[in-house]
Amino acid sequence: MIIKKRTKPIKLFKFEALFRRLDLDHPKRQIASETYAKNIAGYRGERSLDFPLSFLPEQKYHIFHDLRLYDGAHYFQIDCLLLSSNFMIIIEVKNITGTLIFDSTFNQLIRINDNKDERAFSSPIIQVNRHVEQLQKWLAFYKYPSIPIEPLVIIGNDKSVIKSTEKEKSHTLSQFVLPFYVLPEKIKELEVRHTNHLLTKESHHNLSLQLQLQHHPLKFNILQHFQISESDLIKGIQCTNCKLYSMHRTFGTWACSRCMTTSKDAHIQALHDYYLLIGNTINNRQMNDFLHINSPHITKHLLNSLCSKTIGTNKGRKYELTFNFE
């Protein structure tokens, strides 16, 4: 059963908010776009697991997507973790197109694309084996019994060609690296290898609960990451029709001065963007500035209608924004 489901990472929502609020010719837009493309490809690659994992017996496996744990010294992110009473599987997903050559001499993954251009990536095999060591350390810290952990690297694109630089090591490579669609068969092979029940039903449940409780979501300040100033952002409320930031408040509704489109809740998207790019608390002055509202009365009314929790009093009052992004 899926214990921690996969959701669209909040990081991707932050990129999308940034692109809404950043000029097309901004000097940081290109590198942000390239980084976003890599992240969205990774997310799509992880989604390629959904179909093969659907063949697993629900009660036998507990499945955790995007699990981030702390081993006492470092945080480590696991794309997918499978927990049974006999063994665990750590899955590292790579969604890279082209011919993928695993170089065991220099511990690199080399990608050759359709244009014959070569690019080197760090070895996902090294990465997933490091995660095995970190998870073993994590289990020992919480005093769980030693349980076998199998590392797998799954290629999420079925058009990718997987190769090894050394023919005699190709068989060894195939034990670690495989296309997503053969995952159910690989898990059956591992089940034959691991027949001892090491976790009772109770300890299986407790370990599953502890993994959930110890998940630490990654905090990502996108403006800080790309060294973009808040003053670089486009302010105002974006028209739902023409996409210009040209909406103003008229008789309890928002109206676009360009195309005359009206909306009752166009300000919500603007507050989403503020939340994603700047922070989860906002005061009247910040809202007036970001949404280009000239009336303190309107600002106070909108914030009171959206925010149930406030911090501070009088001029120091801030409103806590809460949104669910999935």
HELIX and SHEET records of a PDB file:
HELIX    1   1 ILE A   10  ARG A   21  1                                  12    
HELIX    2   2 ARG A   29  ARG A   47  1                                  19    
HELIX    3   3 ASP A   50  LEU A   53  1                                   4    
HELIX    4   4 PRO A  124  PHE A  141  1                                  18    
HELIX    5   5 LYS A  167  LYS A  169  5                                   3    
HELIX    6   6 SER A  170  PHE A  176  1                                   7    
HELIX    7   7 PHE A  180  VAL A  182  5                                   3    
HELIX    8   8 LEU A  183  ARG A  193  1                                  11    
HELIX    9   9 LYS A  201  LEU A  213  1                                  13    
HELIX   10  10 ILE A  222  HIS A  225  1                                   4    
HELIX   11  11 GLU A  230  ASP A  232  5                                   3    
HELIX   12  12 ALA A  266  LEU A  277  1                                  12    
HELIX   13  13 ASN A  284  LEU A  291  1                                   8    
HELIX   14  14 PRO A  296  LEU A  306  1                                  11    
HELIX   15  15 ASN A  314  GLY A  316  5                                   3    
SHEET    1   A 6 ILE A   2  LYS A   4  0                                        
SHEET    2   A 6 HIS A  62  TYR A  70  1                                        
SHEET    3   A 6 TYR A  75  LEU A  83 -1                                        
SHEET    4   A 6 MET A  88  LYS A  94 -1                                        
SHEET    5   A 6 ILE A 149  ILE A 155  1                                        
SHEET    6   A 6 VAL A 177  PRO A 179  1                                        
SHEET    1   B 4 GLU A 118  SER A 122  0                                        
SHEET    2   B 4 GLN A 108  ILE A 112 -1                                        
SHEET    3   B 4 THR A  99  ASP A 103 -1                                        
SHEET    4   B 4 VAL A 161  SER A 164  1                                        
SHEET    1   C 3 MET A 247  THR A 250  0                                        
SHEET    2   C 3 THR A 253  CYS A 256 -1                                        
SHEET    3   C 3 THR A 262  SER A 263 -1                                        
SHEET    1   D 3 THR A 281  ILE A 282  0                                        
SHEET    2   D 3 LYS A 318  GLU A 320 -1                                        
SHEET    3   D 3 THR A 310  ILE A 311 -1                                        
END                                                                             
